[in-house]
Amino acid sequence: MASMKRQLHLWHRWLGIGIGVLVLLWFGSGIVMMYVPYPELTEAERRIWLAPLDPTRVQVSADAAWRETALQGMPDAVRLNTVAGRPAWHFGHDGTWNSVWADNGAVLVVDEQVASSSARSAAPDARSLSFEAIDVDQWTFGAVRVHQPLLRVTADDDVGSVVYVSSRTGELVRDTIRSERAWNWVGAVVHWIYVTPLRKQNEAWRLAVMSTSGVALLLAVTGMVLGVQRLRVQRRYAGGRMSPYKGWQGWHHWLGLSGGVLVITWLFSGWLSVGPFGFPSDPGATAQDRLAFAGGALASDDLAIDAAALLRAHPGTLELEWRRVGGTLYLSALGRTVRTLLRAQDGAVSSVLPQALLLRSAQAIRPGVAMTTTMLSDADDYYYGHHRQASFPVLRTRFALPDAPVFYIDAVHGRVAGFVDRDTRWNRWLFNGMHQMDFAFLRNRPVWDVAVIALCTLGAALTSTGLVLGWKRLRKRTRVA
């Protein structure tokens, strides 16, 4: 037994010396990420930067533009917006994008003039711009991969803007400024181990995160076991003390007993975030689910509608996006302040989609399977707004299947807005709950901010005392040697 305790002490000590600094950085970077997330281009920014569509310049239909791409089949997605002062069609197909000018039907080729126009919308005060073609860099992981290669545009302005333009559509797809990048180096880059050479190799990066968080978890578990073993509530140590330790060791012991369970759950949930052993196994609502909800793929008739007429009826529209619901075509219209849904047949604004259409479209996701539905006007445990705004009302549709899948159908924007099944329910509580403290009673800010910062500070204090003890141990060994 004594030998086992000795081994636990040694494991805890050397694991702490080996990975303690990274754990401390995780706590600090977690606080940074509460306020400065990894760069992305938000819809709010697009509303500011996109120019209104001019209906007089939309001379080519989506159908004719699609034929110009010479691609087979039909597009998976269609958008119309303004690029470099000209209307342009953008077609999503097989995981990538292709674009055609809507004024003359020519295939859109992104050159420095197009990229400069897009970049100027985000960096209007730039004294000069420089261009570089890239596949990926430190700030272009994630959704923008479908636009690779990218044009990185560095602006000579006061805020140090660096923006990224799609080489496929000419659109601005990501923006950063100097302060955002600086904070991310001590935020998301540290927290997610987002080092570019490693992150380029997705599986290697995943294994690195999983192994480091796994080692850190073992450190926390051994510490908790030792802390409980050394605690005496009844047969106390000399002087009536419950802990045998004083000084830095005493602080580390008591902080470990106070926050050890929190640290273990936090590290465990972080370990789960990269999907060890295939958990969670379900990727969420699939492309097939969304296609079934839409009532089938887009057709030539859908692409042949008179977009210019719709734009004349709704002046100031920044972007039109083709969207089918149960076989009926709608257009999602992005305005300067809000996104609305237009019925393609007559251009009428649909504030909320008809419930009969929603029910029919939802049933098509799992044909012949019994379902129960509830129209929600407020959040539940699995569909809610926290870091991002959630749209209401939504139709919650639960299917009577072994994995109990639930789809959340946005009744305002006509889309599948959320999905949970058995695995994702577990993941919601084990990751969102334990790692991000994402619980209903903490969801309001600044209550959530105070709670998370306090808990991260407790974890950082525990880790810091362990690092001091590790440093003392190393110095002692050095002197002895």
C-alpha positions, 0 to 999 in steps of 0.5 A: 500500500505504501508503495502504491501511494509512493507511485501515485506521488511520483506520477502526480509530481512528474505529470505536473512538472511535464504538463502543468504549464499547459494546463495553466495556459488552458485556464487563462486562455479559456477566459480570453476566449470568452471575449475574443473568439477565433476569427470569423465573418459574422452575418452582422458584419456582412450586413454592414459590408455588402452593397445592395443589389441593383435589380437593373443589373441582374440580366442573367437568370440563375438557370442560365448562369448555372449552365455557364459553369458546365457542372453536372446536375443541379447546385446544392445551394444558390446565392445572389449578392454584389461582388466588386460592385456587380451582381454575382451568382454563387453556386454550391456544388459538391462541397465547393463554390463556383460563381458567374456574373449576373450582369453578363453571364461570364464566369467570375474570375477573381483577380486583384481588382475584385479582391481589392473591392471586397477587401475595401469594404472591411478596411475602408481606411487602408492606405494600401493593400497587398495580396498573397495567394494561400491555401491556409494560415493561422486564421483560416481553419474551419468553414472557409476551407470550401473557398480555398485557395484564398487571397490574403489581403493585408491592409495598411490601416490603423487597426492592422486589418488582414482579410481573406477573399475567396478565390472562387466567389470573390467574396470576403470570407474572413476578417481579422484585425491586429488586436484580435490576432494578438488576443487569439495567440493567448486565447484560441491558439493556446487553448485548442493547440492551433499551431498551423503546422500541426492543425494542417494535419487534422488527425495529428492535431486531434491526437495531440489534443486528446493525448495532452488533455488525457495526460492532464486528466490523469494528473488531476485524478492522481492529485485528487486521490492523494488529496483525499488520502491525506485529509484527516477529519477525525484523527487529525494531525498534530495541532488539530490540522486536517492536512499534513502540509504547510506553505505552498504544499498546504495551499496546493492540498486545500485548493485541490480538495476545493477545486479538484472535482471541477478540474477533473470534469473540465479536463474530461470534457475537453478530452471528449471534445475531440471525439475519443473512440468515435464519441459522439458518433453522430455528426448531427443533421445530415445533408440527406436530412436537409434534402428530405426537409427541402422536399428534394433538390433544386430544379431548373424551374427554381433557378429560372425565377425572375430575381430582378422582379423580386429585388424591385419589390424589395429594394435594399436587399443585400443578398438572396439565398434559394431555400426550399421547404417541403418542395416549395421555393422560398428566398431568404433575403438578407437586409441591412437589419434583418433576414426575411423569407420571401415566397418565390411564387409572388414575393410575399414576406412569410413572417412564420411558415404555415404549420401544415407545411412545417409538419409535412416537411418535418415528417419527410425527414423520417417518413412513416415514423411516428413523431410528436411536435411542439412549437417553441417560442423560448429555449429548451435544454438543447436549443437556445441562444448563449454565444449566438442568437437563436431564432424563434419560434421553432418546431421541435420534432421528436421521432419515435426511434431508438436513438430518439432523434429531435429536429428543431425546425426554424419556422421563420427562416425555413431551415433545420436549425438544430438536431439532437439524438442520444449521443449529442444529448450526452455531449451537450451535458458532458461538453457544453455543460461541464466545459463551458458551464452552459447551464440554464441557471448560469446562461444570463450574463454577467452571471455566467462570466463571473462564475466561469472566471471564478472557476478558471481562477480557482483552477489556475491557482491550483495549477500555479501552486503545483508548478511552484512545488514542481520548480522547487523539486527540480531545483532541489534535485539540481543542487543534489546532483 
